[in-house]
Amino acid sequence: MCRYCYDSYICPEVIQGFFYMETKDREYMNRARILADRGRGWVNPNPLVGAVIVKDGRIIGEGWHERYGGLHAERNAFKQCTEDPAGATLYVTLEPCCHYGKTPPCTEAVIENRIARVVVGLLDPNPLVAGKGIEMLRKAGIVVETGVEEEKLREQNRVFLKYITTRRPWIVMKTAMTLDGKIAAYTGDSHWVTGEESRKKVQEMRSVLMGIMVGSGTVKADDPLLNCRLKGEVRQPVRIIVDSTAAIATDSQLVRTADRYRTLVAHTSRADAGKLVQLQQKGVETILCPGCDNRVDLQALTTKLGQAGIDSVLLEGGGELNEAFLRQGLVDEVYAFIAPKLIGGKDAKTPVEGKGIAWMKEAIALQSVSIEKVGEDFLIKGFPQPSNSSPSNSTTQ
């Protein structure tokens, strides 16, 4: 009998125990979230998942999904257990899978290891799972609780959540500009708008997003390589060029290195058949997209990229391609690097070109905005929110 009262529902000891358990659940789930992040850049298009196994108040096993096609977080955690996990609590950031894919169902491992309680952070919207994993665990007599640190985990897996529900990639628009909004001098010179620290951060973005996209104008002006230049083992992004006529030069860096880095050229029926064969012979993959005003239809392109298993794209195009993506509501996130420099020039290019808006109330506003200092530069991040109207006269490449 409680020494304070007869009603356990309002007993101070019970309440204290409840909040202690809630606090520990959040603590272990945040540990699992940190572990999950170690798979960033390696598990796409799978989700980031971490797992922690706790017994008698001690962590006895940890794991995360390390590579696409490899063991899932739960199985890695069981593999690392320092003692028998029977009767323990499993903390996992995403609902355990219950279907056979590249690996066996994680629910089987949970049941086989006689886990007593499972705490899930985020339900899996994948139709193959979607609550079925939790149902299977409960039928096996395991206590299951959900929703712990859900918002943090939803933010961490925003790429996966969009991809698995829409089969379209998460699009991140990256810009680098001066304080007066220029991405290059009037001569076209852009080396370098931002500092070394900002450029390193962009390389890190290239390593974790599956694709990197530019327009034909950027290729013609800069002849970029578009690879990830970080030291050590990194995953190289798929290079995507939006080029309606497939006019990209066969001696460009992108074409010459297509045998080393996967390269896609999105084009319309305006492209010359002979040129397409030349590109294909050099290792370039060509994607025919329906024409829209003789330009690549970006809606069709993003659908095709999703079908190809590309779950995320870093948009590093020029102002015209950026404007086209924004106008069609295809940008999910914005990274705007701003250098404390002033260069002026009415003919100098800006991050978003096109005709633009007629009224300020039509501007595309960012929400959940954050600002950080990167070396001498500033980085503004946010998510475009839908506006009532959009810029007109959009162009693609």
C-alpha positions in Angstrom: 0.0 0.0 0.0 1.3 3.5 -0.8 2.5 5.3 2.2 0.9 8.6 1.0 -2.6 7.6 -0.2 -5.0 4.9 -1.3 -5.5 6.2 -4.8 -2.5 5.1 -7.0 -3.7 7.4 -9.8 -2.8 10.5 -7.9 -0.1 9.1 -5.7 3.0 11.3 -5.6 5.3 8.3 -5.8 3.4 7.0 -8.8 3.6 10.5 -10.5 7.2 10.8 -9.6 7.9 7.4 -11.1 6.0 8.2 -14.3 8.0 11.4 -14.9 11.2 9.6 -14.2 10.3 6.9 -16.8 9.3 9.6 -19.3 12.6 11.4 -18.8 14.6 8.2 -19.2 12.6 7.3 -22.3 13.4 10.7 -23.9 17.1 10.3 -22.9 17.5 6.9 -24.5 15.5 7.9 -27.6 17.8 10.9 -28.1 20.8 8.6 -27.8 19.2 6.4 -30.5 18.6 9.6 -32.6 22.3 10.5 -32.4 23.3 7.0 -33.4 20.9 7.1 -36.4 22.7 10.2 -37.7 25.8 8.1 -38.3 24.2 6.5 -41.3 23.6 9.9 -43.0 24.8 9.8 -46.6 25.1 6.0 -46.6 21.6 4.6 -46.2 19.6 6.5 -48.8 16.9 5.9 -49.9 16.3 4.1 -46.6 15.6 6.0 -43.4 18.0 7.0 -40.7 17.4 4.6 -37.8 19.1 4.1 -34.4 18.5 1.6 -31.6 19.4 1.3 -27.9 18.8 -1.7 -25.7 18.5 -1.0 -22.0 18.3 -3.6 -19.2 18.2 -2.8 -15.4 19.0 0.9 -16.2 22.1 0.0 -18.2 22.7 0.3 -21.9 23.7 -3.2 -23.0 23.5 -2.8 -26.8 23.5 0.0 -29.5 23.3 0.0 -33.2 22.2 2.0 -36.3 21.5 1.4 -39.9 25.0 1.8 -41.3 24.7 1.1 -45.1 21.9 0.6 -47.6 21.4 -3.1 -47.9 23.1 -3.8 -44.6 21.6 -4.9 -41.2 19.0 -2.6 -39.8 19.5 -0.7 -36.5 17.8 -3.3 -34.3 19.8 -6.2 -35.6 23.0 -4.3 -35.2 22.1 -3.4 -31.6 21.4 -7.1 -30.8 24.7 -8.0 -32.5 26.5 -5.7 -30.1 24.7 -6.7 -26.9 27.1 -7.3 -23.9 24.6 -9.6 -22.2 21.3 -11.5 -22.8 18.7 -8.9 -23.8 15.8 -11.0 -22.6 13.4 -8.7 -20.5 15.1 -5.5 -21.7 13.6 -2.4 -23.3 14.4 -1.6 -26.9 14.4 2.1 -28.0 14.2 2.5 -31.7 13.7 5.8 -33.7 11.5 4.2 -36.3 8.9 1.5 -36.2 10.6 -1.9 -36.7 10.0 -3.4 -40.1 7.8 -6.5 -40.5 8.5 -7.5 -44.1 11.3 -9.2 -46.0 13.4 -6.8 -48.0 17.2 -6.8 -48.4 17.2 -8.1 -44.8 14.8 -10.2 -42.6 12.1 -8.4 -40.6 13.3 -6.7 -37.5 10.2 -7.7 -35.6 11.3 -11.3 -35.8 14.6 -10.3 -34.1 12.8 -8.4 -31.4 10.5 -11.3 -30.6 13.3 -13.9 -30.8 15.5 -11.9 -28.3 12.5 -11.8 -25.8 12.4 -8.1 -25.5 9.8 -7.0 -22.9 9.1 -3.4 -24.0 9.7 -1.5 -27.2 9.7 2.3 -27.3 9.2 3.7 -30.8 9.9 7.3 -31.8 8.2 7.5 -35.2 5.7 5.4 -37.0 6.8 4.2 -40.4 4.6 5.5 -43.2 5.9 2.9 -45.6 2.8 0.9 -46.7 4.7 -2.3 -46.1 5.0 -1.4 -42.4 2.6 1.4 -41.4 1.6 0.1 -37.9 1.9 -3.5 -38.9 5.2 -3.8 -37.1 3.8 -2.5 -33.8 0.8 -4.7 -34.1 3.0 -7.8 -34.6 5.0 -7.0 -31.5 1.9 -6.4 -29.4 0.4 -9.7 -30.5 3.6 -11.3 -29.3 2.9 -9.9 -25.8 5.5 -7.1 -26.0 4.6 -3.7 -24.5 4.9 -1.0 -27.2 4.9 2.8 -26.7 5.1 5.3 -29.5 5.7 9.0 -30.1 8.7 9.6 -28.0 10.7 12.6 -29.4 8.6 12.3 -32.5 9.0 15.8 -33.8 12.8 15.7 -33.6 12.8 12.3 -35.4 10.4 13.6 -38.1 12.8 16.5 -38.8 15.8 14.1 -38.9 14.0 11.8 -41.4 12.2 14.5 -43.5 13.9 13.3 -46.7 12.7 9.7 -46.2 9.2 10.8 -45.1 8.7 12.7 -48.3 10.2 10.1 -50.5 8.3 7.1 -49.1 4.9 8.9 -49.3 5.3 10.7 -52.6 8.1 8.8 -54.4 9.6 12.2 -55.2 13.0 13.5 -54.0 13.5 16.1 -51.3 14.8 19.2 -53.1 17.3 21.5 -51.3 18.1 24.8 -53.1 21.6 26.0 -52.3 22.6 29.5 -53.1 25.8 31.5 -52.4 25.6 35.2 -52.8 27.0 38.5 -51.7 25.4 40.9 -49.3 23.8 42.7 -52.2 22.4 39.5 -53.6 24.8 38.7 -56.4 26.1 35.2 -57.3 28.8 36.5 -59.6 30.4 39.7 -60.8 29.0 41.2 -64.0 31.9 39.4 -65.9 30.5 36.1 -64.7 33.4 35.5 -62.2 32.2 33.7 -59.1 35.4 32.3 -57.6 34.8 32.6 -54.8 31.7 34.3 -53.5 31.9 32.6 -50.1 34.7 31.5 -47.9 36.4 28.1 -47.5 34.3 27.1 -44.5 31.1 27.6 -46.5 32.5 25.7 -49.4 33.4 22.8 -47.1 29.8 22.7 -45.8 28.5 22.5 -49.4 30.8 19.5 -49.9 29.2 17.9 -46.9 25.8 18.5 -48.3 26.9 16.8 -51.5 28.0 13.8 -49.5 24.6 13.2 -47.8 22.1 14.1 -50.6 21.8 11.5 -53.4 21.8 13.9 -56.4 23.2 17.3 -57.4 21.5 19.2 -60.2 22.5 22.1 -62.4 21.2 23.6 -65.7 22.9 23.6 -69.0 23.8 27.3 -68.6 25.8 26.5 -65.5 27.6 23.7 -67.3 28.5 26.0 -70.2 29.6 28.9 -68.0 31.6 27.0 -65.3 32.4 23.5 -66.7 31.9 22.1 -63.2 32.9 18.6 -62.0 30.1 18.4 -59.3 31.7 15.7 -57.3 32.2 15.6 -53.5 35.8 16.6 -52.6 35.8 15.7 -48.9 38.8 13.6 -47.8 38.2 9.9 -46.8 35.5 7.6 -47.9 32.4 9.5 -49.2 29.5 8.6 -51.4 29.5 10.6 -54.6 26.2 12.3 -55.7 24.4 11.4 -58.9 25.1 14.4 -61.2 21.9 15.6 -63.0 22.0 18.2 -65.8 18.8 19.8 -67.0 19.5 20.3 -70.7 16.5 20.3 -73.0 18.5 19.8 -76.2 21.3 17.8 -74.7 23.7 20.4 -75.9 26.3 19.6 -73.2 29.8 19.5 -74.7 31.2 16.0 -75.0 34.6 17.3 -73.8 33.1 18.9 -70.6 34.3 17.6 -67.3 30.9 16.1 -66.6 30.9 14.0 -69.7 34.6 13.0 -69.5 34.1 11.7 -66.0 30.8 10.0 -66.5 32.5 6.6 -66.3 33.6 7.5 -62.8 30.5 9.3 -61.5 26.9 8.5 -62.4 25.7 11.3 -64.6 22.2 11.9 -65.9 21.1 14.4 -68.7 17.4 15.3 -68.6 16.3 16.4 -72.1 13.2 16.8 -74.3 12.4 15.4 -77.7 14.3 18.4 -79.2 17.6 16.7 -78.4 19.5 15.3 -81.4 19.4 11.5 -81.5 23.0 11.3 -82.6 24.1 13.5 -79.8 22.3 11.3 -77.3 24.1 8.2 -78.6 27.4 10.0 -78.2 26.6 10.8 -74.6 25.4 7.3 -73.8 28.6 5.9 -75.3 30.6 8.0 -72.8 28.6 6.6 -69.9 26.0 9.4 -69.6 22.4 8.2 -68.8 19.8 10.2 -70.7 16.3 10.8 -69.4 13.5 11.9 -71.9 11.1 14.3 -70.2 8.0 15.7 -71.7 8.5 19.2 -73.1 6.9 22.2 -71.5 7.3 25.3 -73.7 10.2 23.4 -75.3 11.8 23.0 -71.8 12.2 20.1 -69.5 9.1 19.5 -67.5 10.4 19.6 -63.9 7.4 17.8 -62.5 8.0 14.9 -64.8 11.7 15.0 -64.1 11.3 14.8 -60.3 8.9 11.9 -60.7 11.4 10.0 -62.9 14.2 10.7 -60.4 12.1 9.3 -57.6 11.3 6.2 -59.7 15.1 5.8 -60.2 15.5 5.6 -56.4 17.0 9.1 -55.9 15.4 10.4 -52.7 17.1 13.8 -52.4 18.7 16.4 -54.7 20.9 19.4 -54.1 19.9 22.1 -56.5 23.0 24.1 -57.4 21.6 25.6 -60.6 21.6 29.2 -61.7 18.9 31.8 -61.2 16.6 30.5 -64.0 16.6 26.9 -62.8 16.1 28.0 -59.2 13.2 30.2 -60.3 11.5 27.4 -62.2 11.7 25.0 -59.2 10.4 27.7 -56.8 7.6 28.7 -59.1 6.4 25.1 -59.4 6.6 24.6 -55.6 9.3 21.9 -55.9 11.8 23.3 -53.4 11.5 21.7 -50.0 14.4 23.5 -48.2 16.7 26.5 -48.8 20.3 26.9 -47.8 21.3 30.5 -48.5 25.0 31.3 -47.9 25.6 35.1 -47.6 29.1 36.5 -47.8 29.8 40.0 -46.3 30.8 41.4 -49.6 29.3 44.1 -51.9 30.0 44.0 -55.7 27.1 45.8 -57.3 26.3 45.7 -61.0 22.9 45.8 -62.6 23.9 42.9 -64.9 25.3 40.7 -62.2 23.4 37.5 -61.8 21.2 36.8 -58.7 20.1 33.5 -57.1 16.6 33.7 -58.5 16.1 35.1 -62.0 13.0 35.1 -64.2 10.4 37.9 -64.3 9.9 37.8 -60.6 6.9 38.9 -58.5 4.7 42.0 -59.0 3.9 42.5 -55.4 5.7 41.8 -52.1 2.7 40.0 -50.8 3.4 37.3 -53.4 6.9 36.6 -52.1 7.7 33.0 -51.2 8.4 33.2 -47.4 10.6 30.8 -45.5 9.4 29.2 -42.2 11.3 27.6 -39.4 14.2 29.9 -40.3 17.6 29.4 -38.6 20.8 31.5 -39.0 24.3 30.4 -38.3 27.8 31.8 -38.9 30.0 29.8 -41.1 33.5 31.2 -41.1 33.1 34.8 -42.2 29.8 34.0 -44.0 26.2 33.6 -42.8 23.9 30.7 -43.6 20.2 31.1 -43.6 18.1 27.9 -43.7 14.4 27.5 -44.0 11.5 25.8 -45.7 9.4 27.6 -48.3 5.8 27.9 -47.4 3.2 27.9 -50.1 2.1 31.4 -51.3 -1.2 32.4 -52.9 0.5 33.3 -56.1 3.9 32.6 -57.6 6.4 34.3 -59.9 5.4 34.1 -63.6 7.4 33.5 -66.7 9.3 30.6 -65.3 12.0 28.9 -67.4 13.8 25.6 -67.2 16.7 24.5 -69.3 
